Amino acid sequence: QSVLTQPPSVSGAPGQRVTISCTGSSSNIGTVYDVHWYQQLPGAAPKYVISGNTNRPSGVPDRFSGSKSGTSASLAITGLQAEDEADYYCQCYDTSLSGYVFGTGTKVTVL
Amino acid sequence: QITLKESGPTLVKPTQTLTLTCSFSGFSLTTSGAGVGWIRQPPGKALEWLAVIYWDDIKRYSASLKSRLTITKDTSKNQVVLTLTNMDPVDTATYFCAHRLGASSTGGAFDVWGLGTLVAVSS
C-alpha cells in the first residue's frame, strides 16, 4: 500500500553509522516536494526528526542527517546510541495521488 | 506550543461509522498555511495517511479510502473531525491527528502529533 519503499530493518553497534533508504518515484520524491523523516519509539507517537530533506528540527541531535537525490532519500544516524532504537518512516507529498505518502518503515536495532 | 489530542470511541462495530475529534491548541486553522492531518497505524504495521484539511478549507483524502472519509473543521472550537464510514475489522488501528507544517495547500510535514487513540472494530 505504501508507495515509498524502505528496508524492513537495519542494525548497528553503538557508535556505528547506519543509513536508511527511502525509494519513491517521479510523482513524489522526484518532485519539488521535500522528504521528511519520523522516529517512532515503541508505544509512542511519531516524532519529526528531519525536515525538508536535510534539516533537523530544534532539539534533534546532530547525529541525525538526511539527504535526497533523484527519486530516493536517506536518513543517516552516526554515533548510534541505544536510545535510537526505534522505527523510522519517510514521508513526502505525491502529485499523482494529490496526498501524502509514508514509507514502509524501518526498524533500527542497536546491537 | 502546539498540542493536539484525539478523542472518540475505543470500540465500534462492523458497518458503523467512526467519528474522531482532534482538539488542538497553539495555532489557528484560520492562519494562512495551517493544516491538520489524520494518520493511522494498524497494530504492528506502518503509518498510513488518511486526510488533511487546510486553513482555506481545501481537503485531501487518501485515494484508497476517499469514498469513506470526511474531514471537517470548526475553527471556533479549534477542532477537526474525521469520519470513516462502513468500519471493518481491518480498520482497527491507532488514529493520530497531527499539525501540518507548510505554506500552501500541498506538501509539508507533520511536525507535531497527538498521542493517538486506539480504535478496535469488532462485533
Interface residues (C-beta under 8 A of the other chain):
Chain A: Q1 S2 Y33 D34 H36 Y38 Q40 A45 P46 K47 Y48 S51 G52 P57 Y89 Q91 Y93 L97 S98 G99 Y100 V101 F102 G103 T104 G105
Chain B: G37 I39 A46 L47 E48 W49 V52 R60 Y61 S62 A63 S64 F96 L101 T106 G107 G108 A109 F110 D111 V112 W113 G114 L115 G116
